[in-house]
Amino acid sequence: MSTRALLGIAFLGGFGLLLFLLERLVPLRKETRSLFGRLVVNLSFSALALAAAALLVRPTVEATLGFTDQSFGVVHLTPLPVALRGVLAFLLMDLSFYYWHLLNHRVALLWRFHNVHHIDPDLDLSTALRFHFGELAFSAGFRLIQILLIGVSVETYVFYEAAFQANTLFHHSNVRLPIRIERALNRVLVTPRMHGIHHSQVEREANSNYGVVFPWWDRIHRTLGLNVPQSAIRIGVPAYTRAQDNRLWNAIWLPFRKQRDYWRRPDGVRVAREVEPPDAERYRLAE
């Protein structure tokens, strides 16, 4: 393993540990399930996803980068200096991930696998590690197309991947930042309160906030939703809220079984926005 890769792992590991500790000290949302039980499931999914990434995603990325590094792709068609091409490629990487995330919600086959990420009954750092290995397998094909079309250099890819992984950990974390600080951060980054709305059991809220690093794509595409206080959010997918749905074996097999009406609870009721608490206005992400 290269020194650069080891430094990246060390950085992400340290950043993740910091977020984990902050979640214990200043939680944004109250836990509804045992942390230990969720960690067992989420870390198991992480191990399976890492195996899928090693077998499929990484070889695909390395082979494709070897091709695009030979001046292939959209950014190489622009009359820009090399440095600005890198900036453009970085932005296009993030924009394309916005579209990929959107497709994972809109395409029924992809949603079967992405749903495993969303049925986690709480949202925290460990949820950022919980992706079905089938979703990782599909993402290998997306990565091939993404890198080929954009023409990403190895250096830009490494830099974007670090930002992608770090902000995925950050915006999934259950860290309560002072509202003024988070409002300022949210002008340039997807933040925990913003992504918390995306994990809501209310369908229209779950179908918003698809950004990974930058929130700008949601603003441009009018999929941004900010004015929901975290105290009013129930995390998860209504049809899969029973305890047995989140047992490891059941969650692994979920994409291959007959799907339920996602946005209705087991009792048949659709989850709607609850009456907001009296002080909700103080804790909205949008000013």
VEXLUMKOL-221311 format. One record per residue (C-alpha): residue number from 1; x, y, z. Coordinates in Angstrom, 2 decimals. Example, Ala and Ser with C-alpha at 12.3 -4.5 7.8 and 13.67 -1.06 7.14 Angstrom:
REC    i       px       py       pz
REC    1    12.30    -4.50     7.80
REC    2    13.67    -1.06     7.14
//
This chain:
REC    i       px       py       pz
REC    1     0.00     0.00     0.00
REC    2     1.35     3.45    -0.94
REC    3     2.27     6.15     1.58
REC    4    -0.47     8.36     0.14
REC    5    -3.09     5.67     0.71
REC    6    -1.89     5.10     4.28
REC    7    -2.04     8.82     5.01
REC    8    -5.58     8.94     3.61
REC    9    -6.70     6.03     5.78
REC   10    -5.10     7.64     8.84
REC   11    -6.82    10.96     8.15
REC   12   -10.26     9.41     7.65
REC   13    -9.80     7.16    10.67
REC   14    -8.85    10.09    12.89
REC   15   -11.66    12.26    11.53
REC   16   -14.16     9.44    12.05
REC   17   -12.98     8.89    15.63
REC   18   -13.38    12.61    16.35
REC   19   -16.94    12.59    14.97
REC   20   -17.78     9.44    16.97
REC   21   -16.65    11.11    20.19
REC   22   -18.56    14.31    19.40
REC   23   -21.71    12.26    18.77
REC   24   -21.46    11.02    22.36
REC   25   -20.85    14.50    23.75
REC   26   -23.20    16.70    21.70
REC   27   -25.78    14.51    19.87
REC   28   -28.06    16.15    17.34
REC   29   -30.88    13.59    17.55
REC   30   -31.87    11.19    20.34
REC   31   -31.05     7.53    19.72
REC   32   -34.05     5.22    19.34
REC   33   -32.17     1.88    19.21
REC   34   -29.21     0.24    20.90
REC   35   -25.96     1.64    19.53
REC   36   -24.14    -1.67    19.94
REC   37   -26.74    -3.62    17.93
REC   38   -26.65    -1.06    15.13
REC   39   -22.85    -1.02    15.09
REC   40   -22.75    -4.81    14.62
REC   41   -25.08    -4.56    11.61
REC   42   -23.55    -1.44    10.08
REC   43   -19.94    -2.57    10.45
REC   44   -20.85    -5.95     8.96
REC   45   -22.30    -4.16     5.94
REC   46   -19.16    -2.04     5.79
REC   47   -16.95    -5.15     5.65
REC   48   -19.03    -6.63     2.81
REC   49   -19.03    -3.30     0.98
REC   50   -15.24    -3.00     1.31
REC   51   -14.87    -6.46    -0.20
REC   52   -17.11    -5.45    -3.14
REC   53   -15.11    -2.24    -3.55
REC   54   -11.82    -4.13    -3.57
REC   55   -13.03    -6.71    -6.08
REC   56   -15.04    -4.45    -8.41
REC   57   -14.86    -0.70    -7.80
REC   58   -11.13    -0.25    -7.27
REC   59    -9.99    -2.28   -10.32
REC   60   -12.57    -0.46   -12.47
REC   61   -11.43     2.95   -11.25
REC   62    -7.73     2.18   -11.69
REC   63    -8.20     0.86   -15.23
REC   64   -10.39     3.83   -16.22
REC   65    -8.03     6.41   -14.71
REC   66    -5.21     4.86   -16.68
REC   67    -7.19     5.62   -19.83
REC   68    -8.45     9.14   -18.97
REC   69    -4.98    10.20   -17.88
REC   70    -4.16    10.10   -21.60
REC   71    -6.22    13.29   -22.24
REC   72    -9.60    11.61   -22.69
REC   73   -12.82    13.22   -21.42
REC   74   -14.82    16.46   -21.32
REC   75   -12.35    18.52   -19.26
REC   76    -9.63    17.92   -21.86
REC   77   -11.82    19.56   -24.49
REC   78   -11.92    22.88   -22.60
REC   79    -9.36    25.62   -23.31
REC   80    -8.46    25.93   -19.63
REC   81    -5.14    25.80   -17.77
REC   82    -4.38    22.45   -16.14
REC   83    -5.18    23.73   -12.63
REC   84    -8.62    24.99   -13.68
REC   85    -9.30    21.71   -15.45
REC   86    -8.74    20.03   -12.11
REC   87   -11.26    22.36   -10.44
REC   88   -13.78    21.70   -13.21
REC   89   -13.27    17.93   -12.94
REC   90   -13.75    18.12    -9.15
REC   91   -17.05    19.99    -9.58
REC   92   -18.25    17.60   -12.28
REC   93   -17.39    14.61   -10.08
REC   94   -19.61    16.00    -7.33
REC   95   -22.41    16.94    -9.74
REC   96   -22.38    13.46   -11.25
REC   97   -22.59    11.91    -7.77
REC   98   -25.65    14.08    -7.16
REC   99   -27.25    12.48   -10.27
REC  100   -26.16     8.99    -9.19
REC  101   -27.72     9.48    -5.76
REC  102   -30.89    10.77    -7.40
REC  103   -31.02     7.69    -9.64
REC  104   -30.63     5.43    -6.62
REC  105   -33.88     6.91    -5.34
REC  106   -35.78     7.10    -8.64
REC  107   -34.85     3.77   -10.32
REC  108   -36.69     0.89    -8.65
REC  109   -33.86    -1.65    -9.05
REC  110   -31.24     0.69    -7.60
REC  111   -33.55     1.76    -4.76
REC  112   -33.96    -1.86    -3.61
REC  113   -30.27    -1.81    -2.68
REC  114   -29.95     1.82    -1.57
REC  115   -32.97     1.32     0.70
REC  116   -30.79    -0.86     2.94
REC  117   -28.85     2.31     3.80
REC  118   -32.06     4.23     4.54
REC  119   -33.83     1.71     6.77
REC  120   -31.28     2.28     9.54
REC  121   -33.58     3.50    12.36
REC  122   -31.01     6.04    13.59
REC  123   -28.63     8.25    11.64
REC  124   -25.03     8.62    12.76
REC  125   -21.45     8.03    11.69
REC  126   -22.01     4.27    11.38
REC  127   -24.79     4.84     8.82
REC  128   -22.14     6.31     6.52
REC  129   -20.55     2.84     6.46
REC  130   -23.80     0.96     5.84
REC  131   -24.18     0.30     2.12
REC  132   -25.29    -2.96     0.54
REC  133   -22.55    -4.69    -1.44
REC  134   -24.99    -4.84    -4.37
REC  135   -25.11    -1.06    -4.44
REC  136   -21.30    -1.00    -4.54
REC  137   -21.37    -3.43    -7.47
REC  138   -23.71    -1.15    -9.44
REC  139   -21.55     1.84    -8.57
REC  140   -18.57     0.23   -10.35
REC  141   -20.39     0.73   -13.64
REC  142   -21.29     4.29   -12.71
REC  143   -17.66     5.06   -11.81
REC  144   -16.46     3.79   -15.19
REC  145   -18.87     6.09   -17.07
REC  146   -18.26     9.02   -14.69
REC  147   -14.48     8.97   -14.98
REC  148   -14.49     8.35   -18.74
REC  149   -16.90    11.20   -19.53
REC  150   -15.29    13.75   -17.23
REC  151   -11.66    12.83   -17.93
REC  152   -10.47    12.95   -14.32
REC  153    -6.75    12.88   -13.61
REC  154    -5.37    10.58   -10.92
REC  155    -4.52    13.57    -8.70
REC  156    -8.00    15.11    -8.96
REC  157    -9.64    11.75    -8.36
REC  158    -7.62    11.15    -5.18
REC  159    -8.39    14.66    -3.92
REC  160   -12.10    14.33    -4.66
REC  161   -12.29    10.85    -3.13
REC  162   -10.82    12.20     0.12
REC  163   -13.34    15.06     0.19
REC  164   -16.17    12.65    -0.73
REC  165   -15.35    10.18     2.05
REC  166   -14.72    12.85     4.69
REC  167   -17.93    14.74     4.00
REC  168   -19.94    11.51     3.82
REC  169   -18.77    10.78     7.38
REC  170   -19.49    14.37     8.43
REC  171   -23.00    14.78     7.05
REC  172   -24.14    11.38     8.32
REC  173   -22.80    12.11    11.80
REC  174   -25.11    12.85    14.72
REC  175   -23.12    15.89    15.83
REC  176   -24.98    18.97    17.02
REC  177   -23.16    22.03    15.76
REC  178   -24.23    25.51    16.89
REC  179   -26.98    26.49    14.48
REC  180   -25.20    29.65    13.30
REC  181   -22.06    27.70    12.46
REC  182   -23.99    25.00    10.61
REC  183   -25.94    27.60     8.63
REC  184   -22.65    29.15     7.53
REC  185   -21.11    25.75     6.68
REC  186   -24.21    24.73     4.74
REC  187   -23.56    27.46     2.21
REC  188   -20.62    25.39     0.93
REC  189   -21.01    21.87     2.37
REC  190   -23.73    19.27     2.94
REC  191   -24.12    19.22     6.74
REC  192   -25.68    16.87     9.35
REC  193   -28.97    18.77     9.65
REC  194   -29.34    18.96     5.85
REC  195   -28.68    15.24     5.37
REC  196   -30.81    14.34     8.38
REC  197   -33.84    15.63     6.45
REC  198   -32.92    13.28     3.57
REC  199   -33.25    10.31     5.97
REC  200   -36.74    11.35     7.10
REC  201   -39.68     8.90     6.98
REC  202   -41.71    11.59     5.20
REC  203   -41.47    10.76     1.48
REC  204   -41.10    14.30     0.12
REC  205   -38.33    15.01     2.62
REC  206   -36.46    11.79     1.81
REC  207   -36.67    12.85    -1.85
REC  208   -34.62    15.98    -1.22
REC  209   -31.02    16.87    -0.37
REC  210   -29.14    14.47    -2.64
REC  211   -25.83    16.34    -2.51
REC  212   -22.66    14.67    -1.23
REC  213   -20.03    17.40    -0.85
REC  214   -21.61    20.60    -2.14
REC  215   -25.26    21.65    -1.50
REC  216   -25.34    23.79    -4.64
REC  217   -26.67    21.03    -6.92
REC  218   -29.80    20.69    -4.77
REC  219   -30.32    24.45    -4.99
REC  220   -29.91    24.44    -8.77
REC  221   -32.21    21.42    -9.28
REC  222   -34.76    22.60    -6.68
REC  223   -34.39    19.48    -4.54
REC  224   -33.18    21.40    -1.49
REC  225   -35.15    21.08     1.76
REC  226   -33.91    22.85     4.88
REC  227   -36.83    24.03     7.00
REC  228   -37.43    20.89     9.04
REC  229   -36.08    20.89    12.62
REC  230   -34.30    17.68    13.61
REC  231   -36.60    17.17    16.61
REC  232   -39.49    16.71    14.16
REC  233   -37.75    14.04    12.05
REC  234   -38.27    10.30    12.33
REC  235   -35.33     8.48    10.75
REC  236   -35.81     5.45     8.50
REC  237   -38.24     4.06     5.91
REC  238   -41.80     3.58     7.25
REC  239   -42.42     0.10     5.80
REC  240   -39.22    -1.27     7.36
REC  241   -39.42    -0.02    10.94
REC  242   -39.85    -3.38    12.68
REC  243   -36.87    -4.58    14.71
REC  244   -36.45    -7.73    12.59
REC  245   -36.14    -5.65     9.40
REC  246   -32.76    -4.39    10.62
REC  247   -31.32    -7.73    11.59
REC  248   -28.27    -8.37     9.44
REC  249   -29.53   -11.38     7.50
REC  250   -32.92    -9.80     6.76
REC  251   -31.28    -6.56     5.63
REC  252   -28.84    -8.42     3.35
REC  253   -31.71   -10.23     1.63
REC  254   -34.07    -7.24     1.53
REC  255   -33.27    -6.21    -2.10
REC  256   -34.07    -9.72    -3.36
REC  257   -37.49   -10.01    -1.69
REC  258   -40.88    -8.62    -2.63
REC  259   -40.87    -4.96    -1.71
REC  260   -43.40    -3.32     0.57
REC  261   -45.15     0.02     0.06
REC  262   -42.11     1.93     1.29
REC  263   -43.81     5.03     2.63
REC  264   -46.51     3.28     4.69
REC  265   -45.86     1.91     8.16
REC  266   -46.72    -1.75     8.90
REC  267   -50.13    -0.50    10.14
REC  268   -50.78     1.05     6.69
REC  269   -50.44     4.70     7.76
REC  270   -48.32     7.10     5.72
REC  271   -45.94     9.15     7.83
REC  272   -46.79    12.85     7.61
REC  273   -45.10    15.91     9.03
REC  274   -45.91    16.17    12.72
REC  275   -46.85    19.35    14.53
REC  276   -43.64    21.25    15.14
REC  277   -42.43    22.04    18.65
REC  278   -42.92    25.66    19.78
REC  279   -39.19    26.49    19.48
REC  280   -38.71    24.81    16.08
REC  281   -37.95    28.08    14.31
REC  282   -34.75    28.49    16.35
REC  283   -33.36    25.21    15.03
REC  284   -34.24    25.35    11.36
REC  285   -31.21    25.09     9.11
REC  286   -32.44    27.82     6.75
REC  287   -32.55    31.35     8.07
//
